[in-house]
C-alpha cells in the first residue's frame, strides 16, 4: 500500500502549492475507502492508516472469495498481500490467477510478492520442532511486513544449553517471539534474559492435560518475567504483526534521533 501513501502525499503537495483545491482533494480522499464485493467489504485505506494492506484470513472463505479480495487489493496497488490459514487446494487455485508465494508449513500465502525492506531485528524462537508451523506463520508475517527475522528453532527448556548458545541474536533483538506448547516455559526464560519486549505464543502442542494449548496459555499469562505479553493459542500471525510494530517503532525512533 506504499503506492497509496505516495498518491496521498502527492495530492497534499498539490493542495499546498495551489494546483488542487482543498474541496477537490477532500472528495478524492472520501471516494472508495472500501470496495463492496457483496461477500466482503475490502478496506482500501488500511495501508494508509496502518502501513500494510488488509490481511486476508483464508479459513472459512472459498478460493473464489479469497481471489476476489486479493485481486481488488492488487488492482489498487497493494503488494505483498498476506493471506493466512490457506490450504494447499485454495493456494493452487490462487496461484493460477495471481502471482503467489505459498508456504505450506505455515499455511500462509503472499499474493503479488514484491521487494520489501529488512529492518531491525526480530527473533522467533520455538520450544520444539512441533511448534514450527505457528512459528513460521509469525516469522513469515514479520518478514513480509519488512523486518529482518532470525529463527531459533527447538531451543526449549528441556535442553536449556541450546537456548544459551544463541545469546548473541537474542541480546541484539528488538523483539522476541517465543513459541511453545507443553508447559510454555520458554517465554519466561527468554523474558528473563533479554531487554526487549517478548511476545509469547502458546501452541496446541502437547499431551492430553495440555488441553489444546490452554496449559501453555495460562503459564505464559502467569509469567513472572517482566515485559512479556501473550497472544492467543496458535496465533502466529498476531505475534508476527505485533513484533513488526514494535521493531519498526524502534527503528523510527532511531531515524528521528539520527536526524536530530
N, C-alpha and C positions, 0 to 999 in steps of 0.2 A: 504494500500500500504506500510505498515511498513516492510513487508517481502522484497519488492523490495529494500528499503533503506538498509536493513541489508545485502542483497546479494551484493549490490554495495560496501558497506563498507568492506565486506569480500574480494571482488575482489581487492580493493585498498590495503588492507593489504597484499594480496599475491604478488602484484606488489612490495610493499615496502620491503618485505622480500626476493624477488628474485625468488619465486616459479612460478610466471607467468610473461611472457614477456609483456612489455607495449603494443606492437603491438597486442598481443592476447587479452589483456584487452580492447583495443580500439575497436576491432572487436566485442566483446561481447556487449559493450555499444551501438554500432551502430545498432546492429541487432534488428529488430522489435520494433522501437519506437512507432509504432501504428499497429493495426491489421485491415486489409482490409476485410470488410464483404460484400462489394458490395453496401449495402444501408447505411453503416456507416463506418467511419474510427475511430476506438476506440483508444484513447490516452492511451497507456500503461505506459508512463513515467510521467503522471500527478502527481502521488503520489510522485515521486522523486523530481519534480520541486516545487510542492505546498503543499505537506504534506497530501493530500487527493486524493482519486481516483476520476476519472472523474464522474461528476454528470449527471444522465440521465434525460433529460426533456421529460416527458411522453406524453404530449399533442401533438397530430398530428402523433404519432407513433403507429403502430399496436402492439398488445400484443406480437406477434411473434418477432418483431424487438426489443422491449424492452428486452424480454427474451434473445435474441441472444447477445445483448450488455452486459447485466448483466452477462451472463454465460462466456463470453470472459474475462471480468474483474475478475470474481471469479476464473477462471482457472489459472490466473496469480497471485493469492494470495490475491486479494482485499477482504476486509471485510467491513461491514457497508456501502454498496454501496447505495447512496441516489438516489431515483427515485421520481421526483416531478411531480405534476399535473397528478396523476394516478386515473382513475375512478375505481369504485368497480369491474366492469367486467374484466378489464385488471388485476387488483390485484388478482382476483380469478384465472385467467389463470397463472399468475406468481407463485402463491403460490403452484400450482400443480407441478412446475418444479424447484423451488429454495426455500431454507429457506427464509421466508419473514415475516417481521412485517409490517402491514398496518395500517395507521391512517386515517380513512375516513374523519374526520373533516378537516384535513389539506391537504387531497388528496396526502399524502406522504407515500412512502414505503421505507423500508430498507431491501435490499437483503443481504443474508449471514450475519445476525447480529452477532456481537461478542463483547467481552469485550472492554470497552473504558474508558479512564480516565474521571474525572470530575474536570477540572481545573478552578481556578479563580472564578469569579462571574459575570454573565450576568443577568440583569433584563429585562424581556419582559412585558411591560405594555400596556393595551388597554384602550381606551376611554369608550367603551361599550362592552356588550356581543356579539353584532353583528360583532365585529371586531375579534372575536376569531379564525375563520378559518385561517386568514392571520397571526395572532399572533402565532398560533400553528405551522404553517409552519416555522416561524422564530425560535421558541423555540426548536422544534424537530431537525431542521437543526443544530443548535448550540450544542445541546446535542450529536447528532451523531458524530459531529466533536470533541468531547472530552471536553466539557465545562459544568460547573455547571450553571444551569439556575433556576431563581426564577420567577414565574409567578404572576403578579399583574393585574388581570382582572377586568374590569368595575370600573375604578378609574378616570373617566373623569371629566372635569371641571364643569359639571352640578352639581356635588356634590364634591367640592374640598377637603372636610374633609376626604373623602375616600383615596385620594392620600396621604394626610399629615399624615394619620395614619400608613403609611408604609415607614416612612423616614429611618428607620434602614437599610433595604435591599437596598434602593436607594443610601444611602450615602456610603455604602460599596461596591457598584458595580464597576467593571472596565469598563463597558459599559452598556448603557441602550437602549433598542429598544422600541420606543414609537409608538404604532399603533393606528391610529384614522381616522375616517371618518368625516362626517358632516363638521365643520369648521376647524378641525385639530389642535385645540389649545393645545392639550395635550403635544406635543413635546416642545412647547415654555415654558410651565410651568415647565416641567421636566428639561429642559435645564437651567432654572433659579435657580434650586435647587441643582444640582449635580456638582461635579468637574471632571467628566469623560465624554468621548465622548457620544453623544446622536445620535442615528440613527433613523430618523423619517420615518415612513411608512404610507403614505396616503392610505386609503382604499376607495373602491367604495360604501361604506355605506352612505346613505343619501337620502334626498328628491330631487325632480326634479332639483332644482337650484344648487345642488352639482355637477352636470354634470359628474356623474360617477366617482367621486373622484378628478376631476380637481380642485374643490374649496379647498379641503384639501391639495392637492399638492402645489398650489400657496401660501396658508397660511404658509405651512411649509418652502417653499423656501424663503419666506419673513420674517422668524422668526428673531426677534431681539436678541434671546438667542445665546450667543457665544458657539462654539463647537458643533453645531447641524448641521448634514448633512442629506440629503434626498435621498431615493431610489424611484424607480418608483411605480406607483399605484399598490397596492395588491402584491408587490414583497417581501413577507415574506422570501422567500429563500435567496434573495440577502442581506437582512438585517441580517439574521442569520449567513450567511457566513462571512460577513464583521465584525460582532460583535465577531465572533470566532477569526478572525485575530487580532483584537485589543486586546482582552482578553489574547490571548496566547503570543503576543508580550510583553505585560506587564509581564506575568509570566516568560518569557525567561529572561527579564532584572533582575527580582528578583533573579532567579537562578544564573545569572552571577555575581550579586553583592554579593551573599552569598559565591560564590567560591573565589572571590577576597578579 
